Amino acid sequence: QVLLVESGGGSVQSGVSLRLSCVVSGYTYSRYCLGWVRQTPGKEREGVAAIDTDGTTSYADSVKGRFTISQDNAKNTLYLQMNSLKPEDTAMYYCAATPEAWVGGRCPVLTHEYNDWGQGTQVTVSS
């Protein structure tokens, strides 16, 4: 089982930037789809961004052009750089992982297809 530990959330003003980090350990497969998923109370989880083992990225339309997902393989860390934050970005942000072999090699995947989840880090953006 993959262990994921997020950090970097906080309370900020609209327009500023934050970078979330997720340290990943316990890989048992050679290829993983890694992603960031957010959720606010009363709403369904939303896949924000994903990255596959080759570094191919994808983004939700709501964050495209503002958020960047990246990974540092040497540090086993996944990042989410969030620029031009808006109040509607307020949510609990989770990093998640699933072996690509379990999802037919696909990445991104649907949020329920992620197998392993971090504990989440809260991002609050005020206007």
Z-matrix of the N, CA and C atoms (Angstrom, degrees):
N
C 1 1.459
C 2 1.513 1 109.51
N 3 1.330 2 115.01 1 136.76
C 4 1.462 3 120.88 2 -179.59
C 5 1.519 4 109.38 3 -82.97
N 6 1.314 5 115.99 4 136.34
C 7 1.462 6 122.20 5 176.50
C 8 1.522 7 108.73 6 -103.69
N 9 1.325 8 116.28 7 130.27
C 10 1.459 9 121.22 8 -178.70
C 11 1.527 10 108.91 9 -127.64
N 12 1.317 11 116.62 10 130.51
C 13 1.458 12 121.49 11 -178.51
C 14 1.526 13 108.97 12 -129.55
N 15 1.341 14 115.54 13 113.53
C 16 1.464 15 120.66 14 -178.11
C 17 1.526 16 111.41 15 -90.29
N 18 1.316 17 114.22 16 158.48
C 19 1.456 18 121.78 17 172.03
C 20 1.527 19 108.23 18 -158.31
N 21 1.332 20 115.44 19 167.26
C 22 1.453 21 119.90 20 173.24
C 23 1.506 22 116.33 21 106.66
N 24 1.322 23 117.60 22 -3.26
C 25 1.459 24 118.87 23 178.64
C 26 1.516 25 111.39 24 -71.65
N 27 1.326 26 116.15 25 174.73
C 28 1.450 27 120.50 26 178.34
C 29 1.512 28 111.43 27 169.53
N 30 1.319 29 114.49 28 -175.65
C 31 1.464 30 121.93 29 177.95
C 32 1.519 31 108.73 30 -107.72
N 33 1.329 32 116.59 31 122.85
C 34 1.453 33 121.08 32 -175.59
C 35 1.520 34 110.59 33 -137.07
N 36 1.310 35 114.25 34 167.47
C 37 1.448 36 120.87 35 176.04
C 38 1.533 37 109.50 36 -85.58
N 39 1.296 38 114.30 37 155.15
C 40 1.459 39 120.11 38 176.36
C 41 1.528 40 110.81 39 -57.67
N 42 1.325 41 115.04 40 138.27
C 43 1.455 42 120.16 41 176.55
C 44 1.513 43 115.58 42 98.73
N 45 1.325 44 116.58 43 -15.78
C 46 1.468 45 118.49 44 -177.98
C 47 1.523 46 110.01 45 -88.97
N 48 1.335 47 115.21 46 -178.55
C 49 1.459 48 121.43 47 -177.44
C 50 1.516 49 111.07 48 -117.92
N 51 1.310 50 115.72 49 152.94
C 52 1.453 51 123.80 50 171.94
C 53 1.517 52 108.09 51 -139.93
N 54 1.325 53 115.99 52 151.26
C 55 1.446 54 120.17 53 172.29
C 56 1.526 55 109.47 54 -123.22
N 57 1.311 56 114.88 55 121.69
C 58 1.453 57 120.99 56 175.21
C 59 1.526 58 109.33 57 -92.01
N 60 1.328 59 115.29 58 145.14
C 61 1.459 60 121.17 59 176.92
C 62 1.526 61 109.25 60 -124.18
N 63 1.309 62 115.36 61 151.60
C 64 1.459 63 121.02 62 177.79
C 65 1.522 64 107.67 63 -143.69
N 66 1.317 65 116.04 64 112.11
C 67 1.461 66 120.92 65 176.72
C 68 1.522 67 108.28 66 -84.22
N 69 1.315 68 115.79 67 127.52
C 70 1.460 69 122.02 68 -174.64
C 71 1.525 70 109.15 69 -115.37
N 72 1.325 71 116.86 70 133.83
C 73 1.450 72 121.25 71 177.75
C 74 1.520 73 109.89 72 -144.41
N 75 1.330 74 115.33 73 163.18
C 76 1.455 75 120.07 74 176.03
C 77 1.510 76 115.60 75 85.76
N 78 1.325 77 115.69 76 24.20
C 79 1.464 78 118.00 77 177.17
C 80 1.532 79 110.59 78 -58.54
N 81 1.335 80 116.42 79 136.66
C 82 1.460 81 120.88 80 174.60
C 83 1.517 82 112.14 81 -122.18
N 84 1.320 83 117.87 82 -10.52
C 85 1.456 84 123.83 83 175.27
C 86 1.528 85 108.27 84 -115.17
N 87 1.321 86 115.54 85 163.43
C 88 1.463 87 119.67 86 -177.14
C 89 1.521 88 112.29 87 -84.93
N 90 1.325 89 117.97 88 -21.31
C 91 1.470 90 121.48 89 -176.65
C 92 1.520 91 110.31 90 -131.50
N 93 1.322 92 114.76 91 130.89
C 94 1.456 93 121.61 92 -179.83
C 95 1.522 94 111.03 93 -132.10
N 96 1.298 95 114.57 94 147.43
C 97 1.458 96 121.27 95 165.42
C 98 1.526 97 106.04 96 -96.74
N 99 1.320 98 116.32 97 121.29
C 100 1.461 99 122.41 98 178.36
C 101 1.520 100 109.20 99 -110.98
N 102 1.312 101 116.06 100 143.81
C 103 1.456 102 117.63 101 -178.52
C 104 1.514 103 113.77 102 -151.45
N 105 1.307 104 114.08 103 167.39
C 106 1.460 105 122.46 104 171.64
C 107 1.524 106 107.51 105 -114.72
N 108 1.315 107 114.81 106 130.93
C 109 1.458 108 122.48 107 -178.85
C 110 1.520 109 107.50 108 -126.82
N 111 1.319 110 118.25 109 139.72
C 112 1.460 111 120.10 110 178.10
C 113 1.511 112 110.94 111 -123.64
N 114 1.322 113 114.14 112 155.50
C 115 1.462 114 119.49 113 -179.60
C 116 1.515 115 109.84 114 -148.94
N 117 1.319 116 115.25 115 136.62
C 118 1.458 117 121.85 116 171.66
C 119 1.524 118 107.82 117 -115.01
N 120 1.332 119 117.43 118 152.19
C 121 1.467 120 120.32 119 -178.82
C 122 1.519 121 112.45 120 -54.24
N 123 1.306 122 115.76 121 131.28
C 124 1.453 123 120.35 122 177.26
C 125 1.508 124 115.05 123 85.20
N 126 1.333 125 116.16 124 -2.15
C 127 1.463 126 119.87 125 179.59
C 128 1.518 127 110.36 126 -119.90
N 129 1.312 128 115.64 127 157.59
C 130 1.453 129 120.00 128 176.59
C 131 1.524 130 110.77 129 -72.74
N 132 1.310 131 114.84 130 155.34
C 133 1.454 132 119.09 131 175.73
C 134 1.529 133 110.42 132 -63.92
N 135 1.317 134 115.30 133 144.87
C 136 1.466 135 121.38 134 -178.78
C 137 1.520 136 109.26 135 -123.24
N 138 1.312 137 116.17 136 123.86
C 139 1.446 138 119.64 137 172.88
C 140 1.521 139 109.29 138 -70.93
N 141 1.327 140 117.20 139 122.47
C 142 1.450 141 121.79 140 -175.23
C 143 1.518 142 111.38 141 -93.65
N 144 1.323 143 115.78 142 -47.60
C 145 1.464 144 120.78 143 -177.25
C 146 1.519 145 108.55 144 -158.28
N 147 1.315 146 115.39 145 156.34
C 148 1.461 147 120.60 146 178.84
C 149 1.520 148 109.10 147 -146.55
N 150 1.334 149 114.80 148 155.87
C 151 1.451 150 121.02 149 178.26
C 152 1.516 151 108.43 150 -144.55
N 153 1.325 152 116.02 151 136.77
C 154 1.453 153 118.15 152 179.11
C 155 1.534 154 110.31 153 -98.32
N 156 1.309 155 115.79 154 -179.57
C 157 1.458 156 120.63 155 -174.89
C 158 1.525 157 112.28 156 -62.66
N 159 1.318 158 116.66 157 -28.36
C 160 1.463 159 120.61 158 179.20
C 161 1.522 160 112.95 159 -82.98
N 162 1.336 161 116.16 160 -5.03
C 163 1.456 162 120.05 161 179.82
C 164 1.511 163 114.95 162 92.40
N 165 1.323 164 116.99 163 6.48
C 166 1.461 165 120.01 164 176.48
C 167 1.522 166 109.86 165 -72.74
N 168 1.323 167 116.27 166 130.31
C 169 1.466 168 121.23 167 -173.92
C 170 1.520 169 111.50 168 -113.66
N 171 1.314 170 114.89 169 158.52
C 172 1.456 171 121.60 170 174.29
C 173 1.514 172 108.34 171 -147.77
N 174 1.338 173 116.05 172 154.47
C 175 1.465 174 121.06 173 -174.25
C 176 1.524 175 110.95 174 -140.03
N 177 1.313 176 114.18 175 150.58
C 178 1.452 177 119.49 176 169.76
C 179 1.532 178 108.32 177 -69.84
N 180 1.306 179 116.22 178 148.70
C 181 1.465 180 120.08 179 -179.36
C 182 1.527 181 111.47 180 -58.37
N 183 1.319 182 116.53 181 -31.91
C 184 1.468 183 121.15 182 -175.95
C 185 1.525 184 112.89 183 -67.44
N 186 1.334 185 117.60 184 -18.51
C 187 1.468 186 119.80 185 -177.35
C 188 1.521 187 112.70 186 -121.50
N 189 1.315 188 116.76 187 -3.64
C 190 1.459 189 120.41 188 -176.87
C 191 1.525 190 110.31 189 -59.00
N 192 1.315 191 116.10 190 131.67
C 193 1.455 192 121.29 191 -178.76
C 194 1.516 193 113.99 192 89.39
N 195 1.337 194 117.30 193 -13.10
C 196 1.465 195 120.88 194 179.71
C 197 1.532 196 112.11 195 -114.87
N 198 1.319 197 116.71 196 -34.26
C 199 1.466 198 121.13 197 -177.24
C 200 1.533 199 109.57 198 -107.89
N 201 1.323 200 115.11 199 147.88
C 202 1.466 201 120.83 200 176.35
C 203 1.518 202 109.23 201 -134.26
N 204 1.318 203 116.38 202 126.15
C 205 1.462 204 121.51 203 175.91
C 206 1.531 205 107.72 204 -98.90
N 207 1.323 206 115.36 205 140.45
C 208 1.453 207 119.80 206 178.76
C 209 1.520 208 108.93 207 -152.46
N 210 1.311 209 115.51 208 166.78
C 211 1.461 210 119.55 209 177.91
C 212 1.512 211 109.97 210 -140.56
N 213 1.306 212 114.82 211 142.93
C 214 1.455 213 122.28 212 175.08
C 215 1.516 214 106.40 213 -111.71
N 216 1.319 215 116.37 214 100.75
C 217 1.459 216 119.89 215 -174.52
C 218 1.530 217 111.94 216 -65.52
N 219 1.323 218 116.98 217 -31.58
C 220 1.466 219 119.97 218 179.87
C 221 1.527 220 111.06 219 -65.51
N 222 1.332 221 116.22 220 -31.11
C 223 1.463 222 121.13 221 -179.37
C 224 1.519 223 112.31 222 -101.73
N 225 1.343 224 116.67 223 1.09
C 226 1.474 225 120.85 224 -177.31
C 227 1.528 226 111.19 225 50.77
N 228 1.315 227 115.19 226 43.91
C 229 1.457 228 120.00 227 -175.18
C 230 1.526 229 110.87 228 -127.39
N 231 1.309 230 114.28 229 136.23
C 232 1.460 231 123.56 230 175.20
C 233 1.521 232 108.07 231 -104.46
N 234 1.321 233 117.06 232 139.32
C 235 1.460 234 121.23 233 -178.21
C 236 1.530 235 110.61 234 -123.45
N 237 1.319 236 114.54 235 155.45
C 238 1.455 237 121.46 236 168.67
C 239 1.521 238 106.89 237 -135.69
N 240 1.323 239 115.62 238 105.46
C 241 1.462 240 121.24 239 175.82
C 242 1.517 241 107.96 240 -85.94
N 243 1.315 242 115.99 241 120.74
C 244 1.460 243 121.45 242 -176.37
C 245 1.525 244 108.63 243 -116.15
N 246 1.312 245 116.56 244 113.66
C 247 1.460 246 122.62 245 179.12
C 248 1.529 247 110.34 246 -110.03
N 249 1.318 248 115.14 247 161.34
C 250 1.472 249 121.10 248 177.14
C 251 1.523 250 111.06 249 48.74
N 252 1.322 251 116.00 250 50.36
C 253 1.460 252 119.93 251 -176.36
C 254 1.521 253 112.04 252 -62.93
N 255 1.316 254 114.52 253 145.43
C 256 1.464 255 122.18 254 -179.38
C 257 1.527 256 109.17 255 -121.46
N 258 1.311 257 118.25 256 157.59
C 259 1.477 258 119.81 257 177.41
C 260 1.529 259 112.38 258 -55.50
N 261 1.314 260 117.15 259 -33.63
C 262 1.474 261 119.34 260 179.78
C 263 1.525 262 113.30 261 -71.21
N 264 1.325 263 117.76 262 -5.61
C 265 1.466 264 120.91 263 173.64
C 266 1.530 265 111.41 264 -83.70
N 267 1.319 266 117.04 265 -7.00
C 268 1.464 267 120.69 266 178.58
C 269 1.515 268 110.48 267 -59.50
N 270 1.334 269 116.36 268 124.89
C 271 1.464 270 121.44 269 -176.97
C 272 1.520 271 109.43 270 -177.52
N 273 1.321 272 115.09 271 169.16
C 274 1.457 273 121.01 272 165.38
C 275 1.520 274 106.51 273 -86.41
N 276 1.308 275 115.96 274 127.57
C 277 1.457 276 120.70 275 -178.76
C 278 1.523 277 109.97 276 -106.18
N 279 1.322 278 115.49 277 129.47
C 280 1.453 279 122.57 278 179.97
C 281 1.524 280 109.47 279 -118.10
N 282 1.330 281 116.20 280 140.80
C 283 1.456 282 117.87 281 165.51
C 284 1.523 283 108.07 282 -96.06
N 285 1.301 284 115.62 283 150.31
C 286 1.457 285 120.73 284 -173.25
C 287 1.522 286 109.71 285 -147.05
N 288 1.327 287 114.43 286 157.33
C 289 1.466 288 119.47 287 -176.64
C 290 1.518 289 110.20 288 -145.39
N 291 1.302 290 115.03 289 149.87
C 292 1.450 291 120.49 290 170.91
C 293 1.520 292 108.78 291 -152.42
N 294 1.325 293 118.15 292 142.35
C 295 1.463 294 119.70 293 176.75
C 296 1.524 295 110.35 294 -63.94
N 297 1.295 296 115.98 295 133.00
C 298 1.467 297 119.02 296 178.88
C 299 1.521 298 111.56 297 -59.45
N 300 1.327 299 117.01 298 -28.74
C 301 1.466 300 120.57 299 -179.99
C 302 1.523 301 112.12 300 -65.01
N 303 1.320 302 117.73 301 -23.38
C 304 1.460 303 121.81 302 -179.11
C 305 1.524 304 112.59 303 -83.00
N 306 1.318 305 116.99 304 -13.74
C 307 1.467 306 120.68 305 -175.84
C 308 1.524 307 111.08 306 -126.51
N 309 1.310 308 116.38 307 31.69
C 310 1.458 309 120.84 308 177.15
C 311 1.511 310 114.22 309 63.67
N 312 1.324 311 116.50 310 27.96
C 313 1.457 312 119.50 311 177.97
C 314 1.518 313 114.24 312 78.91
N 315 1.323 314 116.94 313 6.35
C 316 1.470 315 120.07 314 -176.01
C 317 1.520 316 111.87 315 -82.07
N 318 1.310 317 114.79 316 148.64
C 319 1.457 318 122.62 317 169.83
C 320 1.522 319 105.69 318 -164.82
N 321 1.298 320 120.50 319 117.50
C 322 1.467 321 127.46 320 16.63
C 323 1.530 322 112.11 321 -78.02
N 324 1.323 323 112.84 322 168.93
C 325 1.455 324 120.47 323 177.06
C 326 1.517 325 108.75 324 -126.00
N 327 1.304 326 115.44 325 165.97
C 328 1.461 327 119.08 326 174.79
C 329 1.527 328 108.79 327 -68.45
N 330 1.309 329 116.48 328 150.94
C 331 1.464 330 119.12 329 -172.96
C 332 1.525 331 111.98 330 -58.13
N 333 1.313 332 118.45 331 -35.20
C 334 1.464 333 119.82 332 -178.45
C 335 1.525 334 112.32 333 -73.70
N 336 1.334 335 117.01 334 -9.94
C 337 1.447 336 120.41 335 179.28
C 338 1.530 337 113.09 336 -86.80
N 339 1.318 338 117.32 337 -10.10
C 340 1.459 339 118.53 338 174.53
C 341 1.528 340 108.69 339 -69.68
N 342 1.312 341 116.79 340 135.13
C 343 1.461 342 121.16 341 -176.39
C 344 1.517 343 112.80 342 -92.19
N 345 1.312 344 117.31 343 -35.40
C 346 1.459 345 121.65 344 -174.19
C 347 1.531 346 109.56 345 -122.64
N 348 1.319 347 115.72 346 140.87
C 349 1.462 348 121.79 347 -174.67
C 350 1.522 349 110.56 348 -133.63
N 351 1.327 350 115.15 349 147.61
C 352 1.442 351 120.74 350 169.65
C 353 1.519 352 110.38 351 -82.44
N 354 1.327 353 115.41 352 -177.66
C 355 1.460 354 120.59 353 -176.14
C 356 1.526 355 112.10 354 -85.56
N 357 1.321 356 116.99 355 -13.86
C 358 1.456 357 121.43 356 177.69
C 359 1.517 358 113.17 357 95.89
N 360 1.314 359 115.26 358 152.64
C 361 1.458 360 122.12 359 174.65
C 362 1.524 361 107.59 360 -138.47
N 363 1.328 362 116.24 361 132.88
C 364 1.459 363 121.32 362 -173.37
C 365 1.519 364 111.19 363 -83.79
N 366 1.310 365 115.34 364 133.54
C 367 1.461 366 122.68 365 172.93
C 368 1.518 367 107.56 366 -119.94
N 369 1.318 368 116.06 367 123.65
C 370 1.460 369 121.83 368 179.01
C 371 1.523 370 108.65 369 -124.45
N 372 1.332 371 115.93 370 123.17
C 373 1.457 372 121.46 371 -178.11
C 374 1.518 373 108.49 372 -117.27
N 375 1.310 374 116.73 373 121.09
C 376 1.460 375 121.12 374 -179.55
C 377 1.522 376 109.94 375 -105.79
N 378 1.318 377 114.89 376 150.80
C 379 1.464 378 119.74 377 -177.29
C 380 1.519 379 111.31 378 -87.28
